[in-house]
Amino acid sequence: MIEPSSLAIILAAGKGTRMRSALPKVLHKLAGAPMLAYVLKAVGEAGIGQSCLVVAPCMEAVGAAAHAIDPTLRVFVQADQLGTADAVKAAREALDGFAGPVLVLYGDTPLLRADTLQGVIGALGEGADLVVIGFQASDPTGYGRLLLDQSGELVGIREERDASHEERNITLCNSGIMAFGSAKVLLDLLVRIGNDNAKGEFYLTDAVALAHAAGFQARMVRAEGPEVLGVNSRAELAEAEAALQQRLRAKVMEGGATLTAPETVFLSHDTRIGKDVVIEPNVVFGPGVAIDDGATIRAFCHIEGASIGAGAVVGPFARLRPGAQLAPNAHIGNFVEIKQAEIGDGAKVNHLTYIGDASVGAGANVGAGTITCNYDGFAKHRTEIGAGAFIGSNTSLVAPVKIGDGAYIGSGSVIAKDVPADALALTRAPQEERLGWAARVRERRTRDQK
């Protein structure tokens, strides 16, 4: 377990020019949550006691998003973007008087694992003054290379443009994520970092060579390549989404759920799925979904902000919108939409139906084509359907309206008044028959066409 005195400095001042977006890069979402949220989650799960965030000017939205996750987090502004070391200097106030380990992370590495951060702190605890997270790349083009001596100690980071032919063949690459044994070590190295380079910027990677020259011990902790993927473009965002979805699906299946075609199921960061749940192909979960044990989600459903009880069946081709609450053994069928509604134990809404701002009692049956008319152009109104009620096909329930327990509604009705328990209500016009009418019309139209 990491000592609570450790500090994470998360750099999030990048404007994300390659994203071609007005939204700050770290606020782009993966599985329904901003990239930054995953970094903060890893920090929290790793047991790091304090965090601070470095942003660029006019990035109040980034600070607000971070505070929504961790209200104790401090936000610093990097006035001018003069490199990663300059960004760390912007958080100098957090370092003053701080004695513990310091990790420098990036807000655009959403796949970073807490276990890896714990490994970094472990290496510091074993005596390293500086630790860099490295990874093996099948194609190292564009990455800085990690230079190790014969004992395995890290002695430098060589950027590709400065690397020799031999160094360019190295596949051990720099993730950019670094940690320092204490704030004192970090501050000592920061003052030595210069900007004598093509861009005139202060690079934190220079700290490795400076640490080696000063007699500090520098080490490398290895991570899996996708874990330290930095997202700088829409293509990399899609790559990170794919990797995260794989991780989420694996966790769901390890928890006892069946995904019959895992690669077609898309989960949200907070999706909760119980044991013996079966999820068929092409299902999409938005945020805020909880599914209890033994439920079945059939193919081509879209579910967001909903709770689904044990043994319930949903779909195929169903949409559950925020506020949908299904009790155990409820059945929601094809082309049914549920919004802000409670569906009772064993109730059935099986075909071509919209239920919004409503409650459906236990054991009720709602026929095909039924609509709760919940909006009058100004406000939403509720419909209440009692336990055991039977709603005939193609019924319009004009809210606010209550259907009593055990009541029957005749097919094709428009119900605008409350219906008592066990009553029959219908608004059908009387059936009229005109014998021979169809034959006469056909004969007339055939004659007119000649």
N, C-alpha and C positions, 0 to 999 in steps of 0.2 A: 504494500500500500504506500502511495506517495505521501511524503510529509505535507501537512497542510500549509507549510510556509512557502511552497513553490509558487511561482508566478508565471502566467502565460501572457506574452505580448502578441496580440493577433494583428497582423498587418492587413489592412483592408482599404488602402487609399487608392488602389488601382481603378482607373476610370473605365476599363474594359472597352477600349476603342474598337477592338476587333469583334466585340459583340454587336456593334452597330445598334445600340440601344440607349434610350434615355434613362433606363433603370440602372442603378449602380450594379456592377458585376456580381458582387457577393449576394445580392438580393434575388438573383435569378433562381428559380425553384427547381428542385429535384424531388420527385415523389411528393410534391405538394408543400415542401418547406424550403426556405431560402438556403443556399449553400452555406452561408455563415452559421446557420443553426446546427449543422452537422459538426462543424469544427467546435462550437461551444459545447455540444453534447459530448464529444470525445474528451474535451478538457474536463468536464464535470465527471464523467465516468472514470477518468484516470485519477481522480482525487486531487487535482490541482486546486489549491486553495483560493487563489486570487487570479483575476483576469483583467486585462485592459485591452482596449481597441484603439488602433491608430487609423484615422480616416483622413481624407482630403477635405479642403474647405467645401462648404455647401453640400455635405453628405449627411445632413441631419437624419435623413431617413434610415441610414445604416445604423447610426447610434440608437435610434428609437427601436429598430428591430432587435438589436442586441439587448437593450434594456428590457424588452418584453420577455426575453428568455432568462436573462440574469440581471435583476435590478441592481445588484451590487457592482456590476462591471463599470470601470471608469473609461471614459472616451477622451482621446487626445487627437489634436488636429496637426497634421504635417503641412505646414504652410506652403512649402515648395517641394515638389517631387524631385528630390536629389539623390535617390537611391535608397536601398534597403537599410543601410546603416543610418542614414539620415532619418528614416522613418522610426527606427528604434530610439534615436535620440529625442524624438518628439515625445516619447513616453518617459523621459528622464525623471520627471517628478515621481513616478511610480517606483523608480529604482532607488531614489535617495532614501537611505536608512533601511533598505531592504537587504536581508542577509542570505536568503535562501536561493535555491536554483532558479534559473530563469530560462523559459522556453520561448523561442521566437517562431511563431506559426503564421500561416497564411489563411485568409478567409476564403480563398478560392480552391482549397484542397478538401472537398467534402467527404472523401472516402477514407480519410485518415482514421486509424483505429486507436482506441484507448490503450489496448495492449501494447502497441508500438510506443506510445508516449511513456508508458510505465517502464518499458525496456530502456528508453533513453534515460529516465531518472535513475534506473538501476545502475546504468553504466557510470553516471555521475557519482552515485554512491560508492562505487567501487574504486573511485580515485580519479576518474577523468575530469579534466577541467573544461573540456569542450567536446560536444558530441554532435555529429552531423548524421542525419538520416540519409542513407544511400539506397540505391536500387540497381538491379541488373536490367539493362535495356537491350532488347534484341537489335534495335536500331538506335544508337546513342546520338545520332545527329542532332545538333542543337543544344545538347546538354553539357553542362560543365562536368569534367571528369574528376573523380576522387583519386588522389595520389597517395598510396600507402607505401611505407617502407617494409623491409623484410620481416620486421616483427609484427606487422599489421597495424602499426600506429599511423594515423592520418597525418600527413605532412603538408598537404596543400590541395587546392581546388584549381584546376586549370580550365578556363573558359575555352570553348572550341576554337574560337578565332585566334587564340594565343597558343594552342596546343601544337606540339610537334607531331610528325607522322606517327611515331610510336605511341604517343599519348592519345592520339585520336582512335587508336585501335582498342583502347580501354573501354569496356562496357559497363563498368561500375560508375554510376552517375550520381550527381548531386540533386537532391530533392529541393534544396533551399531551406529546409527546416533544420534549425540549430538549437542547441541548448548549452547553457553555461553553468558551471558548478556553483557560481554565486554571482550576485549583482556586481560585486567588486571585480571579478574576473572580466565580466562583460564591459564594465565601464573602463577598465584598464585597456582593453583592446579597442574599444570605440574611439578613444582619443588618438590612437595610432593609425587609424584607417584614413588614408588620403583619397584624393580624387584625381590622381594623375592617370587618367585614362581617356579614351576617345570621347566619352560622353560627359566627362567632368563630374561624375557622380560618385557617391560613397557607397561601396559595395560591402555588405556584411560578410560575403564569402572570403574577403581578404583577411578576415579574422583568423582563419585556419593557419595560413602561412605565418602570420604574426605570432600566433600562439606557439607554433613549433619553434620559431626563432627565440621566443622568450623563455623557452623551457617548460611551457605548459604541456600537459598530456592531452592530445586530441584523439578521439576514437570515432569509429563509424558504427552505427546500428543499421542493420539491413531491414528493408521493408519490401513488400510485394509491389511491383511496378504500378498497378492500377490504384493502389492505396494512396500514392503521393501524386496522382495526376492533378496538375494544375489546370483549371478551366479558364481558357482565354478566348474561346470562340464558341459559336453555336454548335459546331461539329464536336468540339470537346465536351460541351454540355450534354449532347446526345450520348457520347461515349460514357460519360460519368453516370447518366441516367440508366443506361443499359447495365453497367456494373453494379449500381445500387439495387436495381430491380432483381438481379441475380441473387444478391445478398439477402434481400427481403424475402424472396421466394424460398430460398434454402431455409431460412429461419422458420417460416410458416410450416414447411413440410417437416422439419425437425420437431416442431411442436405437436405434430399428430394430425395435420390436415392433408387432404389429397388434392393435388392440382393435376388434372388429367392432361393438360397441355401447358406446363408451367411457363413456357416462353411467351404465351399469349395472354397471361394474366398480369395486370399492372396494379401494384399495390401503392398505398400511401405510406408516408413515414410513420403514421400512428395507427395503421390498420391492426385490429386485434381479432384473431381468429382462433376459435377453440378446437378441441380434439374432435376427430371423426367428422369434420366439416368436409364436404366435397364441393370443389369449385371447378366447373366445366370450362371449356375454352372461351377466350375472348370476353373476359370480364374485366371491368375497370373500376377500381376503388378510388374515390376521392378522399379527402381528409375526414376524420371523425367517424369511422365505421367500426362497429363491434359485432362479431358474430359468435353466438353461443354454440356449444357442442352439438354435433349431429345435424346441423342445418345443411341444406343443399342450395347452392347457387348455380342455376343452369346457365347455359351459354348466352353470350351477348347481352349481359346486364351491365348497367351503369349505376353505381351505388355511392352515395356521398352523405355524410352527416346522419347516418341511420344506425339503429340497433336492431339486430335480428335474433329472435329467441331460439332456444333449443328445438331442433327438429323442424324448424320452419323450412318452407320450400319457396324459392324465388326464381321467377323466369320460366322459360327463356324470354329474352327481349323485354325485360322489365327495367323500369327506372325508379329508384328510390332516392328522393331528394331530401335535403336537410329537414330533420324533424320527424322522419318516418320511424315509427317504433312498432316492430312486429313481435307479438307475444309468441310463446312456444306453439309450434305446430300450425301456425298461420300459413296460408297458401296465397302467394301472389303470382299470377300467371303471365301469359304472353301479352305484350303491348299494354301493360298496366303501369300507371304512374301514381306514386304515392308521395304526398308532400305534407309536412306538418300534421300527421295523422297517426292515431294509434289503432292498430289492427289487433283485435282480441284473440285469445287462445282458440285455435282451431278454426278461426274465421277464414272464409275463402273469397278472394277477389281475383277471379281466374282469367278474365278475357277483356281486352279492349276498353279499359275503364280508367277514369281519373278520380282519385280520392284525395281531396285537399282540404286542410283545415277541418278535420273531422275525427270522429271516433267510431269504430265499428266494433260492436260487442262480440263476446265469445260465441262461437258457433254460427255467427251470421253468414249469409250467403249473398254476395252482391253479383248480380247477373251481368252478362256481357253488354258493353256499351253504356254502362251507367256513368253519370257525371254528377259530381257535387258542384253546383254552381255557386262558388264561394266568393266571387268578387263582383261587386255592383258598379264598378268604375271608380269608386272612392275608397272603399274599405273592404277588408276580408271578414267573412262571417262563417260560423261553424255549423257543421251538420253532425247530428248525433244519431247513430243507428244502434238500436238496442240488441241485446243478446238474443240469438236465435232468430232474428228478423230475416225475411226473404225479400230481396229487392229484384224485381223482374227486369229482364233485359231492356236496354234502351230507355232507362228511367233517368229523368233529370230531377235532382233534389235541390231546390232553390233555397239556399241558406239565408237566414238562420232557420233551421227546421229540425224537429226531433221525430224519429221513428221509434215507436215503443217496442219493448221486448216482444218477440214472437209475431210482430206485425207482418203482413204481406202487402207488397206493392205490385200492382198489376203491370205487366210489360207495357212499355211505351208511354208511361204516365209522366206528367209534370207535377211534382208535389211541392207545393209552396206553403202548406199549413201542416202543423204537427199532426201525427197519426198516433192514436192510442195503442197501447199494448194489445196484441192479438186481434187487431182490426185488419180489415182489407180496405185498401185505398186504391182507386184507379181513376184516371181522368180521360179514359179513352172515349172518343166520339162513337156513337152508335154505328154499327156496321150496316151499310146500305147495299142492296143487290139490285141490279137492273138486268133482268133476263134478256139474253140475246144482244146486248149492247156491243160486245166485242165483235161479233160476227157482222153486225151492220156497219161498224166503223171500218173494218177491213174491206168490206165490199165497196163502200163509198170511195175509200182511198185508192183501191185498185182501179175503179172506174175512172177516177180523176186523172190517173197517171197515163191512161190510154190516149 
